[in-house]
Amino acid sequence: MVAHFKRIDCQGVNGRLTKYDGIITFMWLKLNLDDDFCPMKPTRENIQPNQGSSFSCLEIDQPEFDSHYHYHPEFEITWIVEGEGQRLIGDVVEPFCLGDLVVIGGGVPHQYRNWKSGRARAKVIQFSRDVFGSDFLRMPEFEGIRQLLDEAARGLRFSVEVQKMACCQIDELFESASESNRALRLMALLDTLGQDSERESVASDVYAKPVKVKKMERLERVLNYLEGHWRESITLADAAQVAALHPQSLSRFFRQHLGMNFQEYLVRLRVSRAAQRLIETDRTVADIAFECGFNNLSNFNYQFKRIKGGRPSEFRGGSRATGGN
């Protein structure tokens, strides 16, 4: 099977960096999947903290990762110690290999699948947002950690240098004899990750629900309006009326705060929702396209390939081939 995806980075803990830019092709080494693989629905996983601790530390060492598609309210830090394959976070499929490190926000569906059986090792930390108390993130000293956790709603990957430092800190955390020392090391780890100015989101820019932005009530109203009406035929004038702005002013507002114009945001929102349906249902591509606000299939295929890097059928096949941690 061949799967096509857009812009892939796979970084090793030793600093080696393998990059593939543009549309790339993966030849699967082994697939044990039937042709009529069932559509995936994420299942909720219940996380139990370690005894005497407020968070969970899990060391995985098995022939291959458990590939079920799941989510949980807790945040998750996953470091791949050994193994390679493909992971799905939110609405984006990417490869993973030795040294891969990501932070996944609470409630974000994810899964890992190896390309071949052999040995799969990972160190996983799972914790709630208020792991250090409800007032912790309100303190100005921890603004960087608060921002890190907010951004994790789309999953995060990190620069090579910060990844190296973080992996060493994870090793030290797992080797700690006392739970109090582990908690301090977790705080230090989050501080390190929060200082990485080169970190990148994994899922698309419209995957997560709109985040409330202080003093930007008008933009918030428009984003919430789009969340509720993205299936419908929406014009810039419609959105401008919701924001009580002139259409040209709203267009400038979008470019200033979101880095794209109104129409591009709406297209990306629809493509993101279509990607979720491709993953979670067995409906036809045409049905999904029309349900998601595209009035012709050729335009949907064009926009999907432009944004996701591959045709909808390829995205569906690749995501189901991942079968996730």
C-alpha positions in Angstrom: 0.0 0.0 0.0 1.2 3.5 -0.8 0.2 6.5 1.3 0.9 10.2 0.5 1.4 12.8 3.1 2.7 16.4 3.4 5.8 17.7 5.1 7.3 15.1 7.4 10.0 15.5 10.0 11.5 12.6 11.9 14.1 13.6 14.4 16.4 11.2 16.3 17.5 11.9 19.8 21.1 11.8 18.6 20.5 14.9 16.5 20.2 13.1 13.1 17.4 14.7 11.1 15.6 13.1 8.2 13.4 15.5 6.2 11.0 14.9 3.4 9.4 18.0 1.9 6.3 18.1 -0.3 4.3 15.1 -1.2 6.0 11.9 -0.1 5.4 8.2 -0.5 5.6 5.5 2.2 5.9 1.9 1.2 4.4 -0.1 4.0 6.7 -2.9 5.2 3.9 -5.0 6.7 0.1 -4.6 6.9 -2.2 -7.0 8.7 -5.3 -5.2 7.7 -8.4 -6.4 5.8 -9.5 -4.4 2.8 -12.8 -3.6 4.4 -11.2 -2.2 7.6 -13.9 -0.8 9.9 -14.1 3.0 10.5 -12.4 4.1 13.6 -14.1 5.8 16.6 -11.8 7.0 19.4 -12.4 5.2 22.7 -11.9 6.9 26.0 -9.0 5.6 28.0 -9.0 5.8 31.8 -5.7 6.9 33.2 -4.7 5.8 36.7 -1.8 7.8 38.4 1.0 5.8 39.9 0.5 4.9 43.5 1.4 7.8 45.7 1.5 10.2 42.8 -0.8 12.6 41.0 0.3 11.6 37.5 1.2 8.5 35.5 4.6 7.3 34.3 4.4 4.4 31.9 7.4 2.6 30.3 6.4 0.6 27.3 8.6 -2.3 26.0 6.9 -4.8 23.7 7.1 -6.1 20.1 4.9 -3.3 18.8 2.8 -0.5 20.2 -0.9 -1.1 21.1 -2.5 0.5 18.0 -5.9 1.4 19.4 -7.3 4.9 18.5 -8.1 6.6 21.8 -8.2 9.8 23.8 -8.2 10.8 27.5 -8.7 14.1 29.5 -5.1 14.0 30.6 -2.1 15.6 28.8 0.4 13.2 27.5 4.2 13.4 26.8 5.4 10.5 24.6 9.0 9.9 23.8 9.9 7.0 21.4 12.9 5.2 22.7 13.0 2.5 20.1 10.8 1.7 17.0 9.4 3.4 14.0 6.0 3.7 12.3 3.2 6.2 12.0 1.2 8.2 14.4 -2.1 10.0 14.1 -2.7 13.1 16.3 -5.9 15.0 15.7 -6.3 15.2 12.0 -2.7 14.7 10.9 -0.8 11.5 10.1 3.0 11.6 10.4 5.8 9.0 10.8 7.7 8.5 14.1 11.1 7.1 14.8 13.8 6.9 17.5 13.7 10.1 19.6 10.3 11.3 18.5 8.8 13.5 21.2 5.3 15.0 21.3 3.0 16.6 23.8 -0.7 15.7 23.2 -3.5 17.8 24.8 -6.3 16.4 26.8 -9.1 15.0 24.7 -7.1 14.9 21.5 -7.5 11.4 19.7 -4.3 9.7 18.9 -2.7 6.4 17.9 0.6 4.8 17.1 1.3 1.9 14.8 4.7 0.3 14.0 5.7 -0.3 10.4 6.9 -3.8 11.4 7.0 -5.9 14.5 10.3 -6.1 16.4 10.7 -3.9 19.5 8.7 -0.9 20.5 9.9 1.2 23.5 8.5 4.4 24.8 8.3 6.5 27.9 5.0 8.1 28.5 3.9 10.7 31.1 0.2 11.5 31.6 -1.0 14.3 33.8 -4.0 16.5 34.4 -3.9 20.3 33.8 -4.1 21.0 37.5 -1.5 18.4 38.5 0.3 21.0 40.5 -2.8 22.6 41.9 -5.6 24.8 40.5 -3.7 28.1 41.1 -0.4 26.9 39.6 -1.0 28.1 36.0 -2.3 31.5 37.2 1.1 32.4 38.6 3.1 34.7 36.3 6.3 32.6 36.8 4.6 29.7 34.9 3.1 31.6 32.0 5.3 29.6 29.6 3.9 26.3 30.9 0.3 27.6 30.6 0.9 28.6 27.0 2.5 25.2 26.3 -0.6 23.4 27.6 -2.9 25.6 25.7 -1.1 25.0 22.4 -1.1 21.2 23.1 -4.8 21.2 22.0 -3.3 20.5 18.5 -0.4 18.4 19.7 3.2 19.7 19.7 6.5 18.6 18.3 9.9 20.2 19.3 13.2 21.4 17.9 16.1 19.0 17.9 18.0 20.7 20.7 15.1 21.0 23.1 14.1 17.4 22.2 17.6 16.2 23.3 17.4 18.1 26.6 13.8 17.0 27.3 14.7 13.3 26.7 17.5 13.5 29.2 15.1 15.1 31.7 12.5 12.3 31.1 15.2 9.7 31.8 16.0 11.4 35.0 12.4 11.6 36.0 11.9 7.9 35.4 15.0 7.1 37.4 13.9 9.2 40.4 13.3 7.2 43.6 10.8 9.5 45.2 7.5 10.8 43.9 8.2 14.3 45.1 11.4 14.4 43.1 9.5 13.1 40.0 7.0 15.9 40.4 9.7 18.5 40.5 11.3 17.0 37.4 8.0 17.0 35.6 7.7 20.7 36.4 11.3 21.3 35.0 10.5 19.3 31.9 7.4 21.3 31.2 9.4 24.5 31.7 12.0 23.3 29.2 9.4 22.5 26.6 7.6 25.8 27.2 10.8 27.7 26.4 11.1 26.1 22.9 10.4 29.0 20.5 10.7 26.6 17.6 8.0 24.2 18.7 5.3 23.4 16.1 1.7 22.3 16.2 1.0 18.8 14.8 -2.7 19.0 14.0 -4.1 21.6 11.5 -4.7 25.2 12.6 -8.5 24.6 12.6 -8.5 21.2 14.3 -9.0 22.5 17.9 -12.1 24.4 19.0 -11.7 28.2 18.9 -9.8 29.4 21.9 -11.1 32.5 23.6 -8.7 35.4 23.2 -8.7 38.3 25.6 -10.0 41.6 24.2 -10.9 39.9 20.9 -14.6 39.4 21.5 -15.5 40.1 17.9 -13.1 37.5 16.5 -14.4 35.1 19.1 -17.9 35.7 18.0 -17.0 35.0 14.3 -15.0 31.9 15.1 -17.9 30.5 17.2 -20.3 31.4 14.4 -18.2 29.5 11.9 -18.0 26.5 14.3 -21.8 26.4 14.3 -22.5 27.1 10.6 -19.4 25.8 8.7 -21.6 23.3 6.8 -23.7 26.1 5.4 -23.0 28.6 2.6 -21.3 31.4 4.5 -20.0 34.7 3.0 -17.6 37.3 4.3 -20.6 39.6 4.6 -22.4 37.1 6.8 -19.5 36.8 9.1 -18.9 40.6 9.1 -22.5 41.1 10.3 -21.9 38.8 13.2 -18.8 40.7 14.1 -20.4 44.1 13.5 -17.6 45.1 11.2 -17.3 46.1 7.6 -16.3 43.1 5.4 -13.0 44.6 4.5 -12.2 45.3 8.1 -13.0 41.7 9.1 -10.8 40.4 6.3 -7.9 42.5 7.6 -8.8 41.3 11.2 -8.4 37.7 10.0 -5.1 38.3 8.3 -3.7 40.1 11.4 -4.8 37.6 14.0 -4.9 34.3 12.1 -2.4 34.8 9.3 -5.0 34.0 6.6 -8.0 35.5 5.0 -11.6 34.6 5.9 -12.2 32.3 3.0 -8.9 30.3 3.6 -9.9 29.8 7.3 -13.3 28.6 6.3 -11.9 26.1 3.7 -9.3 24.8 6.2 -12.1 24.4 8.8 -14.2 22.4 6.4 -11.2 20.3 5.3 -10.3 19.5 8.9 -13.9 18.4 9.7 -13.9 16.3 6.5 -10.6 14.6 7.6 -12.2 13.6 10.9 -15.1 12.1 9.0 -12.8 10.2 6.7 -11.1 8.7 9.7 -14.2 7.9 11.8 -16.8 6.9 9.2 -17.1 4.7 6.1 -19.1 7.3 4.2 -18.1 8.0 0.6 -15.8 10.9 -0.2 -18.5 12.6 -2.1 -21.0 12.4 0.8 -18.4 13.9 3.1 -17.5 16.6 0.7 -21.0 17.8 0.3 -21.8 17.5 4.0 -18.8 19.7 4.8 -19.9 22.6 2.6 -18.2 21.8 -0.7 -20.6 22.1 -3.6 -18.5 20.1 -6.1 -16.2 17.1 -5.6 -13.4 18.3 -7.8 -13.0 21.5 -5.7 -13.0 19.4 -2.5 -10.3 17.0 -3.8 -8.2 20.0 -4.9 -8.5 21.8 -1.6 -8.0 18.6 0.4 -4.8 17.8 -1.5 -3.5 21.4 -1.2 -4.0 21.4 2.6 -3.4 17.8 3.6 -0.8 16.9 0.9 -2.8 14.0 -0.5 -6.1 12.9 -1.9 -9.0 12.1 0.5 -8.8 8.4 -0.4 -5.1 8.3 0.4 -5.6 10.1 3.7 -8.3 7.7 4.7 -6.1 4.7 3.7 -3.1 6.0 5.5 -4.9 6.9 8.7 -6.5 3.5 8.9 -3.2 1.8 8.3 -2.0 3.3 11.6 -4.7 1.3 13.3 -1.9 4.4 18.2 -0.5 4.7 21.7 
